[in-house]
Amino acid sequence: MIAQLSPRSITARSNLQNRRRIVESTISQSSEELDTSAVVELLFEGGPVIDTRAIDAAFAAEAIQTYQDIITKATAVKRGSLGRRGVIQGETMNQSRFFLTGIARGSFGFVLEENPESSSNLFDTSLKNIVKEVTRTIHNFCTLTDEAYGDFIQELDKRLFSSFKSFFKLMHESDAQIKIVESGERYNFNSSNLENAFRRVEATQVEEEEKTITGKLFGITPLGGAFEFLTFNQIAYSGKISPAFMSDYKNQIDQGEFLKLGNNYRANILKRTTSRGTNTPHVAYFLINLTPLDADDTNPDSGDGNDEPDFDSMRDFHLGR
């Protein structure tokens, strides 16, 4: 609007510029009051800490690095950019990077913030939401019942699980406890909590395998996050949609593009097997990608008959869950 004014409209231009400055200032103040950026305090107690005066430097460095690694991998999972191996780079690193901005008292710890020079936001940043999810996941490791833990661990990416395992191992070997303060909430993880989590991760094994299958798409629910697929060899698969595919498909729906049930597709799926101690291993499937096939292309891929889903997966498929 300002650019459309003639050079002679000095008063009008000045008034609009003043109004713009007021609006920008109001937005900035509102975002600060809403506390939309990620800020987290990690407070430690136990073996590495001397009262509230000092902390073992090697432990502190490893603890911060391990926490940052968890945040980075959780961000990559959310973005669908966490591969089965390799270094995480690019935008994922930028979106998940923390800065050490202060010393937290009350035990001995540190204040971590996302880039203090980043622009103001009216809504919570993606990093702040990731921090909430990570805190919730730590809480689940520590406090869930054995039955609930079995369901929870099936949803966790293998590389992300490995980072949580390193975190709990560090707490165990250092005889340390941690308090996490974020989003105005304080979470206290004591020795009993952390020892419970450590025993669980030590007894848990997570294995993953990607495979390609061909067949017909029988069901997909973006809101429910589930899929059903029948290969040309008549093997049924059902499971959840990966976060990356979920995001891509929702964008396709917004553009009026829909996957067609009953059509032929080549599907990339992830098979995740979780086992705990002597318990029976559980297999879960996650849809990574779908590529349309010609209607007359009904040749099975080599992977279609090499693996049969577990009974629960086949049962859920036939029940239409």
N, C-alpha and C positions, 0 to 999 in steps of 0.2 A: 504494500500500500504506500509506504514511504517512497519507494522508487518511482511510483506513478505520479507523484506530485511535481509540479513545475518548479523551477529554481526560484520563482518569485514567491512561492507559498512558504515563506519563512516561518510565520507563526504556526501554521498547521503542521509543518514539518517538526518544529520544536515540540509541539504538544504531543504528537505521535511518538517521538523519540522518548519523551518523558514517561509516557504511558508504557512503552515497551520496557524501559528500565525498571519501572515499578512491578510489572508482571514478572520479569525475569528474577527480580529480587524476592518476590513473593514465592515463586516456584522454588528458588534456592532455599529459602527459610523453611518452607513446608517440607521439603525432602530431608533437611537436616533434622527437623522435629520428628519426622516419621522414622528416622534412623533406618534408611533403606539399604545401606551398604553393609557388607560383612565385617563384623568385629567380634573376635573371640578371645577370651582369656583362658589360658591353660595354667592351672595352679597345681603345683606338685607338693607332695608330702612324703615322708618315709626316708628310706635309706640314702638317697642322693642329696637330701636337704638338711642344712644345719639351721635349726630354728626357722626364722623367717629372714635370715641374713644372707645365706649363700646356697648355691646349688652346684653340684658336680658339673663341670663344663662339658665333659664328654657325654654324660647322660643328657644334658640339656640340648646339645647340638643334635644328638640322635633322635631325641623325642620330637623336636620340632620338625626335623627332616621326615620322620616317619609319618607324623600327622599331615604334613604337606603332601607326601606321597599318596596318602589316603584321599585327600581332597582332590588331587589332580586326577587320580584314577576314577573317582566317583563322578567327576565332571566329564571325563571321557566316556564313561558308561552312559551318562545322560545324553551326551551329544552323539552317541553311536560311533565314536572314533577310537575306542579301545580295542586294538587288535590282540590277537592271542599272544603276540610277542612283539618286541621292538620298543624303541624309545618314543615317548609321547612328545609331540612337538606342535608348533604352530599356534593356532587360535586357542586350542584347549589349554596350553600352558599359560597363555596370557590371561585367559578367563579365570584360571584357578590359582594364580600367584598371590601369595601373601607377603606382606611387609611387616617386619618386627618394629613396632612403634613405641613400646614401653615395657616397663617392668611392673608386673602385677603383684600386689602385696596381699597379705591375709594368709598365705603360705609363702611359697616363692614360685613365681611363674612369669609368663610373658603375655603381652598384648599383641595380637596379630590382626592386621587390617588389610583389606584389599586396597589397591592403589589409592593413596590419599589425594592424589591429584586428578583422579577421574572425575568426570562431570557428575552433577547431581542427578538423582533419579526420583521420580514420583512413586515408583513401585520397588519392591524388594528386588535386588539384583540376583542373577542366577547363582552367584557365589554364596550369597547369604542363604538361599534355599538349600544349596548343597551342604553348607555347614549344619543346618537343621537336620538334614537327612543323616549325615554322618553321626551326629550326636545321638540321634534316635537309634541308629544301627549299633553303636557302642552299648547303649542301654539294653537293646535286645540281646546282644551277646551275653550281657551280665545277668539279666533278670528273667528271661523267658523260661517257661516250663520246658521240660525235655520234648514234649509233644509239639508245642508251638515252635521250639527251636528247629525241629526237623522240617517243618513247613517253611520257616523263615530262611534257612540256609539254602534251600533249593533255588531261591531267587537271586542269590548273590554271585556275581561274576567271579570266575576263578582267580584272576589277577588281583581283583579288589579284595577278595577273601585273603589272599596271601599277604597283602599289606596290613590288614587288620590282625592277622596272625602274628606278624612281626611286632606290631604295637603291643599286643598283650604279652608276648614273650619278653619284650623289653621291660614292661612294668613288673612282670614276675621275677625276672633275674635281678632286677635292681631293687626289689622290695619297695616299690614306689606306689603311691596312690595319686589319683588325679581328680581335680574338680574342673568342670568346664562351664564357663559363663558365656552365654550368647543369647541374643534376642530378649534380654531382660530376665532370663531364667538361669538358675544355678543348678548344675547336676553334679552330685557327689558320688564318685565311684570308689568305694572303700576296698579294703583288702579282700573281704569275702566276695564282693562282686567281681573283682578283677581275677581272683583265683578261679572262680567258677568259669569265667570266660576263657581263661588260659587252658583249663582242663578240656573245655569243649573244643577249642580250635586245634589242640594237639591231637584229639581223637577223631577229628573230621578230615576227610579226604574229598577233594573236589576235582573231578576230571572232566575235560571238555573235548568234543570232537565235532568238527564241521563236516557236513555231508550234503550232497546234491541228490535230489530225488525228482522224479517226473510223475505227473498224474493229474487228477482233477481237484480243483478247489471246491470243497463242500461247504465251508463256512468261514466267515471272518467278521469279527465284531470289534471295530476300533475303540468303542467306548468300554467294552468289557476286556479288550486286549487279548482275545483268544482266536485261534484258528483251528480248522479241521481240514484234513487233506487225505486223499486216497490215491496211492500210487497205482500205476498200470499193472503192477504185480499183486494188487489187492491187499496191500498193507496199509493200515489206517494209522495216521499220526494226528494227534491233537496236542495243543499246548498253548503257550503264550506268544504274543507278538513282541519282538525286540523293540526297545525304545527308539532306535534309529528308524526302523521300518514303520513304526507307529507314527512318528513325526512326518515321514515322507508321505504316507498314505493319507493322513489328515489334510496335508497340503493338496494332494490330488483331489480329494473330496471337495475342498473349497473351490477348486477349478472345474468342478463338475465331472471329474473322471473317476469311474468306479471299477473295481475288480468285478468280474462276472463269475458268479457261482456256476459250477458245472463245466467251466471251460478248462482247457488243458494248460498247465503251467510247469515250468521248471522251478523248483523251490530250493533255496539254500536254507538249511536248518542247522541249529546248534543242538547237539545232544549233551546234556550236562548230567553227570552221574555223581551223586553225593552219598557218602557212606560214613557211618560213625561206629567205631568199635566193631562189635559182632553183629550190629543191626543189619538187616537186609538193605542193600544199596537201593537208592531211589533214582529213577531216570526221568528227566523232564526235557521237553523239546521247546525250542524257541525259533520262531520264524524270522529269518534275517532278510530274505529277499524273494520276490516272485518275478519270473520272466515269462510272458505269454508264449505259447507254442501254437503252431498251426493245428487246426482241428484234426487233420489226418496224421499228425505226428504222435504216434502212440508207442514208440519204442522206449522201453525202460532204460534209464541210466544205469550204469554199473553199480551204483550205490543203492538202487531200489530194493534189492533182495538180500543185501549183506547183513541187515540188522533188523530185528523185530522189536517194536516198541514194547515196553513193559505192559503188564496186564491192565494196570490202572489207566494208561493212556488209551488202550483199545476200548476199555469199558466206557470211558468218558465219551469217546467218539460215538459209539453206538447209542448211548443215551442222549446224545445231542447236547452235551453240556458245553 
